[in-house]
Amino acid sequence: MSLKIRGESDSDLDAVMKVLAKYESQHPRAEIELFRQSSFSIRIRVVDPDFANFSRTDRHDAICKLLEELPEEVLSNLSTILLLTPEEKKKSFANVEFDDPIPSAM
């Protein structure tokens, strides 16, 4: 079980974390991490072995259904949502950018 915010928290990140905690409660092996890349950009990564049984569309639907609970102001800040299995995490170029993001000019 792992749900964490990287770096400083703020009210938007806390709201996203609260919503994603619902997913985590149903998927205890999932690792969920989020951070604010810039003042207008929040990145989310969910690494879950259970995703191996889901198509990419089904993964997206499962997470986005929860994220729809967020206010529009918070949703508009979500710039990256990575939904990976542990095996995909090792090979994903997008994951490399998540782990070592290019600094934002903002």
C-alpha positions in Angstrom: 0.0 0.0 0.0 1.5 3.3 -1.1 -0.2 6.6 -1.7 2.1 9.6 -1.5 2.6 13.2 -2.5 6.1 14.0 -3.7 7.3 17.5 -2.6 5.1 20.0 -0.9 1.4 19.4 -0.6 -1.3 21.9 -1.4 -5.1 21.9 -1.3 -5.4 20.6 -4.9 -2.9 17.8 -4.3 -4.8 16.9 -1.1 -8.1 16.7 -3.0 -6.6 14.4 -5.6 -5.0 12.3 -2.9 -8.3 11.9 -1.1 -10.1 10.7 -4.3 -7.3 8.3 -5.2 -7.4 6.9 -1.7 -10.7 5.2 -2.7 -8.8 3.4 -5.5 -6.0 2.4 -3.2 -8.5 1.0 -0.7 -9.7 -1.5 -3.4 -6.3 -2.1 -4.8 -3.9 -2.4 -1.8 -0.9 -3.4 -4.0 -1.2 -0.2 -6.0 1.5 2.4 -5.7 0.1 5.9 -6.2 2.3 9.0 -6.4 1.5 12.6 -7.4 3.3 15.9 -7.5 2.9 19.4 -8.7 5.1 20.0 -11.7 4.2 23.7 -11.9 1.5 26.0 -10.7 -0.8 24.7 -13.4 0.4 21.1 -13.7 -0.3 18.0 -11.5 1.2 14.6 -12.4 -0.2 11.3 -11.2 1.2 7.8 -11.5 -0.6 4.7 -10.5 1.4 1.5 -10.7 -0.8 -1.5 -10.0 -0.2 -5.2 -10.8 -4.0 -5.5 -11.2 -3.7 -3.4 -14.4 -2.3 -6.5 -16.1 -5.9 -7.7 -16.3 -7.3 -4.4 -17.8 -7.1 -2.8 -21.2 -5.7 0.8 -21.3 -9.2 2.0 -21.7 -10.5 0.1 -18.7 -7.6 1.5 -16.6 -8.4 5.0 -17.7 -12.1 4.6 -17.0 -11.4 3.2 -13.5 -9.3 6.2 -12.5 -11.1 8.9 -14.3 -14.4 7.8 -12.8 -12.9 8.8 -9.4 -11.2 11.9 -10.7 -14.5 13.2 -12.0 -15.4 13.9 -8.3 -12.8 16.7 -8.3 -13.8 20.3 -8.9 -13.2 21.6 -12.4 -10.4 23.9 -11.1 -8.5 20.9 -9.9 -9.2 18.7 -12.9 -7.9 21.4 -15.2 -4.5 21.1 -13.5 -4.1 17.3 -14.2 -1.5 17.2 -16.9 -0.2 13.6 -16.7 -1.9 10.4 -15.6 0.3 7.3 -15.9 -1.5 4.0 -15.4 1.1 1.2 -15.5 1.8 -2.3 -14.3 5.1 -2.8 -12.5 6.6 -4.4 -15.7 5.5 -1.4 -17.8 7.0 1.0 -15.3 10.4 -0.4 -16.1 10.1 0.3 -19.8 7.9 3.4 -20.0 9.5 6.5 -21.4 6.7 8.6 -19.8 7.7 7.0 -16.5 11.3 8.2 -16.9 9.9 11.8 -17.3 7.8 11.2 -14.2 10.8 10.2 -12.1 13.1 12.9 -13.5 10.9 15.7 -14.9 12.2 18.4 -17.0 12.0 21.5 -14.8 9.1 23.8 -15.5 9.7 27.3 -16.7 6.7 28.5 -14.7 
